[in-house]
Amino acid sequence: MIGRRQAIKAAAAAVGALPILDATLSEAQQGAPPRQAGAAAPAAGPRGGPWDPDLIHPRPGPWPRKLSSGELITLSALCDTIIPADEKSPSASAVGVPAWINEYVSHDSNQNALVRVRGGLAWLNLESNRRFGRPYVRLTQAERIPICDDICYLPKVRPEFQPGARFFDLVRDLVAVGFYTTREGMADLGYIGNVALPKFPEVSAEVRARLGVS
């Protein structure tokens, strides 16, 4: 089972890209309304100003988002499988992670990532239909987890699952980055940086003795 703490240890995105398949389902085909809990396509990008991943050749202003509403519905469901809501923090989709991923992969400099995400979302629906007769977004969490378990560690997946594992490596990494850089994600980690201190705390005598300073 994939735990939320495992997401932060995500491996770097694997090389290669999936072919784009003609199996990415529309909202109507998936049978999930856009505002259904756990299956909502983000209506807008992340909060704040436009962000450009290419700082050497920045692109002025925002750029068109390329994932379809159907793709975003599937992506939102996958994000919430990787980092679901718990008693401490909201789910990944609740803090806008799918919209951030859409922004990231839609940039001109990230077209390989866009191909891999689109192909992977199509693969995910094909595998879900093969196993359960329903697209991924209509599965229960208990049904989603075994699919993710089969593609969560590329070095040990079966050959037929390698395309899905390459996709999952990338998305898991993006979900972790997207979630744990939000205010909610940093609170989940217990991160207390970026807080102004009125003064530096005193260094205890014990610590000074260990460092050999008076």
ABEGO torsion letter per residue (X at the ends): XBBAAAAAABBBBBBEBBBBBAABBBAAAAGBBAABBGABBBABBBBEBBBBABAABBBBEBBBBABBAAAAAAAAAAAAAABBBBAABBBAAAAGAAAAAAAAAABAAAAAAAAAAAAAAAAAAAAAAAAAGBBAAABBAAAAAAAAAAAABAAABBAAAAAAAAAAAAAAAAAAAAAAABAAAAAAAGBABGBBBABBBBBBAAAAAAAGBX
